[in-house]
Amino acid sequence: MRALVALVRESEREMALRLGLNLTDYRALCALSELGPLTSGRLAEELGYTAATTTAITKRLELRRYVTRQRSETDRRLVTLTASPEASQRIMDLTLPLVSVLSEQLQALPPDQISTVVAFLDVTQDLMRTHLQILSTKDAT
């Protein structure tokens, strides 16, 4: 399991480099690409960053034309961030080859094994979310 987590981290870092980004900016861009338009505050919440950090990330992503900002016409204080179609496509181009081959491998398994793998991955995600919640609520020491 540790080896898998390490490979995920290394892959994420490599994809960030391919886009000319640091890992923090890459994670923000992925969140915008996956979740759709978000306010700065919602992006900060999603990633666990401060408002100041999110503003700095947004500025860097805007400079690369990976993100656009749009002010609400009804409430000028509200700013929505959107990943550019080109940025979303580049992320897709980097991730799709692995997702496709993993999907093919999964579909090649007998149905009972697919169910077992899916159940294991579901439990693993739940346990990881719980662990993350515990870590995020503990005082940093």
VMD Tcl script that builds the backbone (N, CA, C; Angstrom):
set m [mol new atoms 423]
animate dup $m
set s [atomselect $m all]
$s set {name element resname resid chain x y z} {
  {N N MET 1 A 0.833 -1.195 0.000}
  {CA C MET 1 A 0.000 0.000 0.000}
  {C C MET 1 A 0.880 1.262 0.000}
  {N N ARG 2 A 1.954 1.207 0.782}
  {CA C ARG 2 A 2.861 2.366 0.819}
  {C C ARG 2 A 3.455 2.642 -0.557}
  {N N ALA 3 A 3.789 1.569 -1.262}
  {CA C ALA 3 A 4.366 1.735 -2.598}
  {C C ALA 3 A 3.357 2.391 -3.540}
  {N N LEU 4 A 2.095 2.011 -3.428}
  {CA C LEU 4 A 1.050 2.604 -4.267}
  {C C LEU 4 A 0.883 4.091 -3.965}
  {N N VAL 5 A 0.842 4.425 -2.684}
  {CA C VAL 5 A 0.710 5.836 -2.288}
  {C C VAL 5 A 1.912 6.635 -2.787}
  {N N ALA 6 A 3.098 6.054 -2.676}
  {CA C ALA 6 A 4.304 6.738 -3.156}
  {C C ALA 6 A 4.239 6.963 -4.666}
  {N N LEU 7 A 3.753 5.973 -5.407}
  {CA C LEU 7 A 3.626 6.130 -6.858}
  {C C LEU 7 A 2.599 7.193 -7.223}
  {N N VAL 8 A 1.520 7.268 -6.474}
  {CA C VAL 8 A 0.514 8.314 -6.717}
  {C C VAL 8 A 1.150 9.683 -6.519}
  {N N ARG 9 A 1.893 9.838 -5.431}
  {CA C ARG 9 A 2.560 11.125 -5.166}
  {C C ARG 9 A 3.544 11.481 -6.275}
  {N N GLU 10 A 4.359 10.502 -6.678}
  {CA C GLU 10 A 5.348 10.759 -7.727}
  {C C GLU 10 A 4.667 11.105 -9.054}
  {N N SER 11 A 3.588 10.414 -9.368}
  {CA C SER 11 A 2.850 10.699 -10.604}
  {C C SER 11 A 2.265 12.102 -10.574}
  {N N GLU 12 A 1.703 12.465 -9.430}
  {CA C GLU 12 A 1.123 13.799 -9.274}
  {C C GLU 12 A 2.198 14.875 -9.453}
  {N N ARG 13 A 3.354 14.652 -8.853}
  {CA C ARG 13 A 4.459 15.608 -8.976}
  {C C ARG 13 A 4.922 15.718 -10.435}
  {N N GLU 14 A 4.998 14.585 -11.129}
  {CA C GLU 14 A 5.433 14.597 -12.525}
  {C C GLU 14 A 4.423 15.314 -13.420}
  {N N MET 15 A 3.143 15.101 -13.164}
  {CA C MET 15 A 2.118 15.791 -13.957}
  {C C MET 15 A 2.186 17.295 -13.715}
  {N N ALA 16 A 2.423 17.688 -12.478}
  {CA C ALA 16 A 2.576 19.115 -12.176}
  {C C ALA 16 A 3.740 19.695 -12.970}
  {N N LEU 17 A 4.852 18.984 -12.980}
  {CA C LEU 17 A 6.021 19.449 -13.729}
  {C C LEU 17 A 5.717 19.565 -15.216}
  {N N ARG 18 A 4.980 18.613 -15.765}
  {CA C ARG 18 A 4.622 18.651 -17.185}
  {C C ARG 18 A 3.806 19.886 -17.531}
  {N N LEU 19 A 3.054 20.373 -16.553}
  {CA C LEU 19 A 2.244 21.578 -16.765}
  {C C LEU 19 A 2.985 22.848 -16.352}
  {N N GLY 20 A 4.223 22.691 -15.880}
  {CA C GLY 20 A 5.006 23.843 -15.455}
  {C C GLY 20 A 4.548 24.420 -14.129}
  {N N LEU 21 A 3.976 23.561 -13.272}
  {CA C LEU 21 A 3.420 24.025 -12.000}
  {C C LEU 21 A 4.105 23.362 -10.821}
  {N N ASN 22 A 3.988 24.021 -9.671}
  {CA C ASN 22 A 4.379 23.342 -8.442}
  {C C ASN 22 A 3.192 22.483 -8.009}
  {N N LEU 23 A 3.411 21.620 -7.046}
  {CA C LEU 23 A 2.383 20.667 -6.643}
  {C C LEU 23 A 1.147 21.344 -6.062}
  {N N THR 24 A 1.342 22.415 -5.312}
  {CA C THR 24 A 0.217 23.141 -4.720}
  {C C THR 24 A -0.684 23.728 -5.800}
  {N N ASP 25 A -0.084 24.367 -6.786}
  {CA C ASP 25 A -0.859 24.959 -7.877}
  {C C ASP 25 A -1.546 23.877 -8.706}
  {N N TYR 26 A -0.846 22.768 -8.920}
  {CA C TYR 26 A -1.424 21.658 -9.678}
  {C C TYR 26 A -2.669 21.113 -8.978}
  {N N ARG 27 A -2.589 20.945 -7.679}
  {CA C ARG 27 A -3.745 20.424 -6.936}
  {C C ARG 27 A -4.933 21.379 -7.026}
  {N N ALA 28 A -4.664 22.662 -6.979}
  {CA C ALA 28 A -5.748 23.645 -7.111}
  {C C ALA 28 A -6.361 23.576 -8.506}
  {N N LEU 29 A -5.518 23.491 -9.514}
  {CA C LEU 29 A -6.013 23.401 -10.888}
  {C C LEU 29 A -6.838 22.130 -11.087}
  {N N CYS 30 A -6.381 21.025 -10.540}
  {CA C CYS 30 A -7.140 19.770 -10.646}
  {C C CYS 30 A -8.495 19.891 -9.964}
  {N N ALA 31 A -8.530 20.534 -8.812}
  {CA C ALA 31 A -9.804 20.717 -8.108}
  {C C ALA 31 A -10.770 21.518 -8.968}
  {N N LEU 32 A -10.286 22.586 -9.575}
  {CA C LEU 32 A -11.149 23.403 -10.437}
  {C C LEU 32 A -11.588 22.628 -11.677}
  {N N SER 33 A -10.688 21.833 -12.214}
  {CA C SER 33 A -11.010 21.052 -13.401}
  {C C SER 33 A -12.041 19.966 -13.089}
  {N N GLU 34 A -11.900 19.328 -11.939}
  {CA C GLU 34 A -12.795 18.226 -11.569}
  {C C GLU 34 A -14.133 18.708 -11.015}
  {N N LEU 35 A -14.103 19.756 -10.206}
  {CA C LEU 35 A -15.309 20.198 -9.504}
  {C C LEU 35 A -16.080 21.278 -10.241}
  {N N GLY 36 A -15.447 21.868 -11.242}
  {CA C GLY 36 A -16.106 22.947 -11.964}
  {C C GLY 36 A -15.829 24.278 -11.306}
  {N N PRO 37 A -16.461 25.340 -11.777}
  {CA C PRO 37 A -16.217 26.669 -11.216}
  {C C PRO 37 A -16.472 26.704 -9.710}
  {N N LEU 38 A -15.548 27.343 -9.001}
  {CA C LEU 38 A -15.648 27.491 -7.549}
  {C C LEU 38 A -15.310 28.919 -7.166}
  {N N THR 39 A -15.856 29.365 -6.062}
  {CA C THR 39 A -15.417 30.645 -5.515}
  {C C THR 39 A -14.036 30.443 -4.902}
  {N N SER 40 A -13.326 31.533 -4.691}
  {CA C SER 40 A -12.016 31.444 -4.046}
  {C C SER 40 A -12.141 30.799 -2.672}
  {N N GLY 41 A -13.170 31.203 -1.941}
  {CA C GLY 41 A -13.383 30.656 -0.601}
  {C C GLY 41 A -13.647 29.167 -0.620}
  {N N ARG 42 A -14.444 28.719 -1.581}
  {CA C ARG 42 A -14.758 27.289 -1.685}
  {C C ARG 42 A -13.524 26.497 -2.083}
  {N N LEU 43 A -12.699 27.049 -2.973}
  {CA C LEU 43 A -11.452 26.386 -3.363}
  {C C LEU 43 A -10.526 26.274 -2.158}
  {N N ALA 44 A -10.430 27.345 -1.383}
  {CA C ALA 44 A -9.598 27.320 -0.178}
  {C C ALA 44 A -10.079 26.226 0.776}
  {N N GLU 45 A -11.386 26.142 0.969}
  {CA C GLU 45 A -11.959 25.095 1.835}
  {C C GLU 45 A -11.646 23.709 1.299}
  {N N GLU 46 A -11.842 23.543 0.021}
  {CA C GLU 46 A -11.646 22.238 -0.618}
  {C C GLU 46 A -10.223 21.732 -0.426}
  {N N LEU 47 A -9.258 22.648 -0.507}
  {CA C LEU 47 A -7.853 22.265 -0.441}
  {C C LEU 47 A -7.226 22.451 0.930}
  {N N GLY 48 A -7.952 23.121 1.829}
  {CA C GLY 48 A -7.400 23.361 3.156}
  {C C GLY 48 A -6.353 24.460 3.174}
  {N N TYR 49 A -6.456 25.412 2.259}
  {CA C TYR 49 A -5.512 26.522 2.180}
  {C C TYR 49 A -6.133 27.773 2.787}
  {N N THR 50 A -5.283 28.730 3.114}
  {CA C THR 50 A -5.779 30.016 3.594}
  {C C THR 50 A -6.247 30.844 2.400}
  {N N ALA 51 A -6.983 31.904 2.687}
  {CA C ALA 51 A -7.444 32.806 1.624}
  {C C ALA 51 A -6.250 33.424 0.897}
  {N N ALA 52 A -5.228 33.809 1.651}
  {CA C ALA 52 A -4.045 34.432 1.043}
  {C C ALA 52 A -3.321 33.449 0.121}
  {N N THR 53 A -3.190 32.211 0.557}
  {CA C THR 53 A -2.539 31.196 -0.273}
  {C C THR 53 A -3.338 30.957 -1.546}
  {N N THR 54 A -4.650 30.873 -1.412}
  {CA C THR 54 A -5.511 30.641 -2.569}
  {C C THR 54 A -5.420 31.796 -3.559}
  {N N THR 55 A -5.347 33.012 -3.063}
  {CA C THR 55 A -5.195 34.181 -3.937}
  {C C THR 55 A -3.878 34.108 -4.703}
  {N N ALA 56 A -2.799 33.751 -4.022}
  {CA C ALA 56 A -1.494 33.647 -4.676}
  {C C ALA 56 A -1.503 32.544 -5.735}
  {N N ILE 57 A -2.104 31.410 -5.410}
  {CA C ILE 57 A -2.211 30.307 -6.372}
  {C C ILE 57 A -2.990 30.762 -7.599}
  {N N THR 58 A -4.116 31.409 -7.355}
  {CA C THR 58 A -4.972 31.869 -8.449}
  {C C THR 58 A -4.213 32.819 -9.368}
  {N N LYS 59 A -3.453 33.733 -8.798}
  {CA C LYS 59 A -2.676 34.677 -9.617}
  {C C LYS 59 A -1.678 33.939 -10.501}
  {N N ARG 60 A -0.997 32.931 -9.919}
  {CA C ARG 60 A -0.020 32.171 -10.712}
  {C C ARG 60 A -0.710 31.384 -11.827}
  {N N LEU 61 A -1.848 30.791 -11.525}
  {CA C LEU 61 A -2.578 30.027 -12.539}
  {C C LEU 61 A -3.141 30.937 -13.629}
  {N N GLU 62 A -3.559 32.141 -13.245}
  {CA C GLU 62 A -4.038 33.114 -14.240}
  {C C GLU 62 A -2.919 33.531 -15.185}
  {N N LEU 63 A -1.718 33.741 -14.634}
  {CA C LEU 63 A -0.582 34.134 -15.471}
  {C C LEU 63 A -0.295 33.097 -16.552}
  {N N ARG 64 A -0.527 31.840 -16.249}
  {CA C ARG 64 A -0.310 30.759 -17.216}
  {C C ARG 64 A -1.548 30.503 -18.083}
  {N N ARG 65 A -2.584 31.290 -17.829}
  {CA C ARG 65 A -3.858 31.159 -18.544}
  {C C ARG 65 A -4.528 29.803 -18.305}
  {N N TYR 66 A -4.276 29.231 -17.136}
  {CA C TYR 66 A -4.918 27.975 -16.750}
  {C C TYR 66 A -6.251 28.221 -16.049}
  {N N VAL 67 A -6.432 29.424 -15.519}
  {CA C VAL 67 A -7.633 29.756 -14.741}
  {C C VAL 67 A -8.102 31.152 -15.118}
  {N N THR 68 A -9.415 31.326 -15.117}
  {CA C THR 68 A -9.985 32.668 -15.283}
  {C C THR 68 A -10.808 32.998 -14.048}
  {N N ARG 69 A -10.870 34.291 -13.757}
  {CA C ARG 69 A -11.701 34.802 -12.657}
  {C C ARG 69 A -12.870 35.548 -13.259}
  {N N GLN 70 A -14.013 35.397 -12.618}
  {CA C GLN 70 A -15.177 36.162 -13.066}
  {C C GLN 70 A -15.930 36.663 -11.846}
  {N N ARG 71 A -16.126 37.974 -11.816}
  {CA C ARG 71 A -16.890 38.583 -10.723}
  {C C ARG 71 A -18.377 38.420 -10.984}
  {N N SER 72 A -19.097 38.189 -9.921}
  {CA C SER 72 A -20.550 38.091 -10.018}
  {C C SER 72 A -21.111 39.448 -10.413}
  {N N GLU 73 A -22.109 39.435 -11.264}
  {CA C GLU 73 A -22.734 40.695 -11.662}
  {C C GLU 73 A -23.656 41.227 -10.575}
  {N N THR 74 A -24.130 40.345 -9.710}
  {CA C THR 74 A -25.041 40.779 -8.643}
  {C C THR 74 A -24.307 41.107 -7.349}
  {N N ASP 75 A -23.173 40.448 -7.110}
  {CA C ASP 75 A -22.382 40.705 -5.904}
  {C C ASP 75 A -20.917 40.773 -6.319}
  {N N ARG 76 A -20.411 41.970 -6.506}
  {CA C ARG 76 A -19.059 42.182 -7.035}
  {C C ARG 76 A -17.967 41.615 -6.135}
  {N N ARG 77 A -18.303 41.315 -4.884}
  {CA C ARG 77 A -17.310 40.715 -3.983}
  {C C ARG 77 A -17.079 39.244 -4.300}
  {N N LEU 78 A -18.045 38.628 -4.941}
  {CA C LEU 78 A -17.999 37.198 -5.235}
  {C C LEU 78 A -17.235 36.950 -6.533}
  {N N VAL 79 A -16.160 36.165 -6.433}
  {CA C VAL 79 A -15.327 35.847 -7.591}
  {C C VAL 79 A -15.370 34.337 -7.822}
  {N N THR 80 A -15.669 33.954 -9.051}
  {CA C THR 80 A -15.700 32.540 -9.412}
  {C C THR 80 A -14.462 32.218 -10.238}
  {N N LEU 81 A -13.819 31.110 -9.892}
  {CA C LEU 81 A -12.631 30.646 -10.599}
  {C C LEU 81 A -13.011 29.467 -11.479}
  {N N THR 82 A -12.492 29.466 -12.701}
  {CA C THR 82 A -12.798 28.395 -13.645}
  {C C THR 82 A -11.514 27.943 -14.324}
  {N N ALA 83 A -11.301 26.630 -14.383}
  {CA C ALA 83 A -10.170 26.094 -15.139}
  {C C ALA 83 A -10.452 26.301 -16.617}
  {N N SER 84 A -9.431 26.698 -17.360}
  {CA C SER 84 A -9.619 26.881 -18.799}
  {C C SER 84 A -9.835 25.514 -19.451}
  {N N PRO 85 A -10.563 25.493 -20.563}
  {CA C PRO 85 A -10.750 24.220 -21.273}
  {C C PRO 85 A -9.414 23.577 -21.659}
  {N N GLU 86 A -8.452 24.412 -22.026}
  {CA C GLU 86 A -7.131 23.890 -22.407}
  {C C GLU 86 A -6.434 23.226 -21.223}
  {N N ALA 87 A -6.522 23.842 -20.056}
  {CA C ALA 87 A -5.899 23.257 -18.863}
  {C C ALA 87 A -6.569 21.944 -18.502}
  {N N SER 88 A -7.884 21.925 -18.542}
  {CA C SER 88 A -8.611 20.688 -18.238}
  {C C SER 88 A -8.254 19.589 -19.232}
  {N N GLN 89 A -8.110 19.957 -20.487}
  {CA C GLN 89 A -7.742 18.971 -21.509}
  {C C GLN 89 A -6.337 18.434 -21.270}
  {N N ARG 90 A -5.417 19.306 -20.898}
  {CA C ARG 90 A -4.041 18.855 -20.633}
  {C C ARG 90 A -4.004 17.889 -19.461}
  {N N ILE 91 A -4.784 18.173 -18.426}
  {CA C ILE 91 A -4.852 17.251 -17.289}
  {C C ILE 91 A -5.421 15.913 -17.751}
  {N N MET 92 A -6.480 15.969 -18.540}
  {CA C MET 92 A -7.099 14.747 -19.061}
  {C C MET 92 A -6.100 13.952 -19.901}
  {N N ASP 93 A -5.348 14.649 -20.742}
  {CA C ASP 93 A -4.359 13.978 -21.590}
  {C C ASP 93 A -3.292 13.272 -20.762}
  {N N LEU 94 A -2.953 13.838 -19.613}
  {CA C LEU 94 A -1.947 13.230 -18.746}
  {C C LEU 94 A -2.496 12.049 -17.952}
  {N N THR 95 A -3.758 12.088 -17.604}
  {CA C THR 95 A -4.323 11.044 -16.741}
  {C C THR 95 A -5.040 9.934 -17.505}
  {N N LEU 96 A -5.577 10.247 -18.661}
  {CA C LEU 96 A -6.401 9.277 -19.384}
  {C C LEU 96 A -5.681 7.977 -19.738}
  {N N PRO 97 A -4.427 8.003 -20.166}
  {CA C PRO 97 A -3.778 6.722 -20.492}
  {C C PRO 97 A -3.782 5.735 -19.317}
  {N N LEU 98 A -3.479 6.207 -18.133}
  {CA C LEU 98 A -3.475 5.314 -16.971}
  {C C LEU 98 A -4.889 4.884 -16.600}
  {N N VAL 99 A -5.815 5.823 -16.602}
  {CA C VAL 99 A -7.204 5.493 -16.266}
  {C C VAL 99 A -7.748 4.454 -17.243}
  {N N SER 100 A -7.437 4.600 -18.514}
  {CA C SER 100 A -7.930 3.662 -19.533}
  {C C SER 100 A -7.388 2.257 -19.320}
  {N N VAL 101 A -6.094 2.142 -19.106}
  {CA C VAL 101 A -5.499 0.811 -18.938}
  {C C VAL 101 A -5.953 0.172 -17.622}
  {N N LEU 102 A -6.130 0.968 -16.579}
  {CA C LEU 102 A -6.649 0.416 -15.324}
  {C C LEU 102 A -8.077 -0.086 -15.501}
  {N N SER 103 A -8.869 0.665 -16.229}
  {CA C SER 103 A -10.248 0.257 -16.497}
  {C C SER 103 A -10.282 -1.040 -17.304}
  {N N GLU 104 A -9.418 -1.141 -18.305}
  {CA C GLU 104 A -9.337 -2.365 -19.106}
  {C C GLU 104 A -8.955 -3.560 -18.237}
  {N N GLN 105 A -7.975 -3.356 -17.360}
  {CA C GLN 105 A -7.546 -4.441 -16.472}
  {C C GLN 105 A -8.675 -4.877 -15.546}
  {N N LEU 106 A -9.397 -3.919 -15.026}
  {CA C LEU 106 A -10.508 -4.234 -14.128}
  {C C LEU 106 A -11.601 -4.997 -14.870}
  {N N GLN 107 A -11.946 -4.530 -16.061}
  {CA C GLN 107 A -13.010 -5.180 -16.832}
  {C C GLN 107 A -12.625 -6.584 -17.300}
  {N N ALA 108 A -11.334 -6.878 -17.366}
  {CA C ALA 108 A -10.872 -8.203 -17.780}
  {C C ALA 108 A -11.035 -9.243 -16.670}
  {N N LEU 109 A -11.283 -8.790 -15.452}
  {CA C LEU 109 A -11.456 -9.715 -14.325}
  {C C LEU 109 A -12.842 -10.345 -14.344}
  {N N PRO 110 A -12.961 -11.534 -13.741}
  {CA C PRO 110 A -14.297 -12.121 -13.572}
  {C C PRO 110 A -15.150 -11.216 -12.675}
  {N N PRO 111 A -16.473 -11.217 -12.876}
  {CA C PRO 111 A -17.358 -10.321 -12.115}
  {C C PRO 111 A -17.188 -10.380 -10.596}
  {N N ASP 112 A -16.982 -11.571 -10.039}
  {CA C ASP 112 A -16.829 -11.661 -8.584}
  {C C ASP 112 A -15.553 -10.981 -8.111}
  {N N GLN 113 A -14.503 -11.045 -8.924}
  {CA C GLN 113 A -13.258 -10.367 -8.563}
  {C C GLN 113 A -13.398 -8.854 -8.705}
  {N N ILE 114 A -14.141 -8.417 -9.714}
  {CA C ILE 114 A -14.398 -6.979 -9.869}
  {C C ILE 114 A -15.103 -6.460 -8.622}
  {N N SER 115 A -16.104 -7.181 -8.167}
  {CA C SER 115 A -16.838 -6.777 -6.959}
  {C C SER 115 A -15.916 -6.688 -5.757}
  {N N THR 116 A -15.005 -7.639 -5.638}
  {CA C THR 116 A -14.061 -7.638 -4.517}
  {C C THR 116 A -13.125 -6.434 -4.593}
  {N N VAL 117 A -12.597 -6.164 -5.777}
  {CA C VAL 117 A -11.687 -5.025 -5.953}
  {C C VAL 117 A -12.416 -3.718 -5.659}
  {N N VAL 118 A -13.611 -3.560 -6.199}
  {CA C VAL 118 A -14.384 -2.332 -5.985}
  {C C VAL 118 A -14.706 -2.159 -4.501}
  {N N ALA 119 A -15.091 -3.235 -3.836}
  {CA C ALA 119 A -15.393 -3.160 -2.400}
  {C C ALA 119 A -14.149 -2.760 -1.612}
  {N N PHE 120 A -13.005 -3.338 -1.956}
  {CA C PHE 120 A -11.760 -2.992 -1.270}
  {C C PHE 120 A -11.419 -1.515 -1.471}
  {N N LEU 121 A -11.549 -1.042 -2.695}
  {CA C LEU 121 A -11.234 0.364 -2.970}
  {C C LEU 121 A -12.202 1.301 -2.250}
  {N N ASP 122 A -13.470 0.930 -2.175}
  {CA C ASP 122 A -14.450 1.742 -1.441}
  {C C ASP 122 A -14.090 1.831 0.037}
  {N N VAL 123 A -13.761 0.690 0.632}
  {CA C VAL 123 A -13.378 0.671 2.049}
  {C C VAL 123 A -12.100 1.475 2.255}
  {N N THR 124 A -11.145 1.323 1.347}
  {CA C THR 124 A -9.883 2.060 1.452}
  {C C THR 124 A -10.130 3.564 1.415}
  {N N GLN 125 A -10.989 4.018 0.511}
  {CA C GLN 125 A -11.317 5.448 0.443}
  {C C GLN 125 A -11.966 5.929 1.734}
  {N N ASP 126 A -12.901 5.158 2.244}
  {CA C ASP 126 A -13.570 5.536 3.496}
  {C C ASP 126 A -12.570 5.643 4.642}
  {N N LEU 127 A -11.676 4.659 4.741}
  {CA C LEU 127 A -10.672 4.676 5.808}
  {C C LEU 127 A -9.720 5.857 5.653}
  {N N MET 128 A -9.350 6.162 4.420}
  {CA C MET 128 A -8.453 7.294 4.182}
  {C C MET 128 A -9.138 8.616 4.516}
  {N N ARG 129 A -10.426 8.749 4.167}
  {CA C ARG 129 A -11.170 9.969 4.521}
  {C C ARG 129 A -11.246 10.135 6.038}
  {N N THR 130 A -11.539 9.045 6.724}
  {CA C THR 130 A -11.613 9.087 8.189}
  {C C THR 130 A -10.268 9.474 8.776}
  {N N HIS 131 A -9.204 8.872 8.264}
  {CA C HIS 131 A -7.863 9.186 8.761}
  {C C HIS 131 A -7.524 10.652 8.503}
  {N N LEU 132 A -7.882 11.145 7.331}
  {CA C LEU 132 A -7.637 12.550 6.999}
  {C C LEU 132 A -8.396 13.471 7.940}
  {N N GLN 133 A -9.643 13.141 8.232}
  {CA C GLN 133 A -10.430 13.948 9.175}
  {C C GLN 133 A -9.765 13.985 10.540}
  {N N ILE 134 A -9.297 12.838 11.001}
  {CA C ILE 134 A -8.628 12.773 12.300}
  {C C ILE 134 A -7.381 13.642 12.287}
  {N N LEU 135 A -6.587 13.519 11.228}
  {CA C LEU 135 A -5.361 14.320 11.132}
  {C C LEU 135 A -5.663 15.809 11.080}
  {N N SER 136 A -6.709 16.184 10.351}
  {CA C SER 136 A -6.996 17.608 10.172}
  {C C SER 136 A -7.629 18.242 11.400}
  {N N THR 137 A -8.174 17.450 12.297}
  {CA C THR 137 A -8.790 18.025 13.494}
  {C C THR 137 A -7.853 18.034 14.689}
  {N N LYS 138 A -6.739 17.315 14.600}
  {CA C LYS 138 A -5.773 17.313 15.696}
  {C C LYS 138 A -4.928 18.573 15.637}
  {N N ASP 139 A -4.553 19.063 16.810}
  {CA C ASP 139 A -3.662 20.221 16.871}
  {C C ASP 139 A -2.309 19.844 16.302}
  {N N ALA 140 A -1.758 20.726 15.491}
  {CA C ALA 140 A -0.419 20.495 14.949}
  {C C ALA 140 A 0.595 20.685 16.059}
  {N N THR 141 A 1.414 19.688 16.249}
  {CA C THR 141 A 2.458 19.779 17.286}
  {C C THR 141 A 3.789 19.416 16.719}
}
mol reanalyze $m
mol bondsrecalc $m
mol representation Tube
mol addrep $m
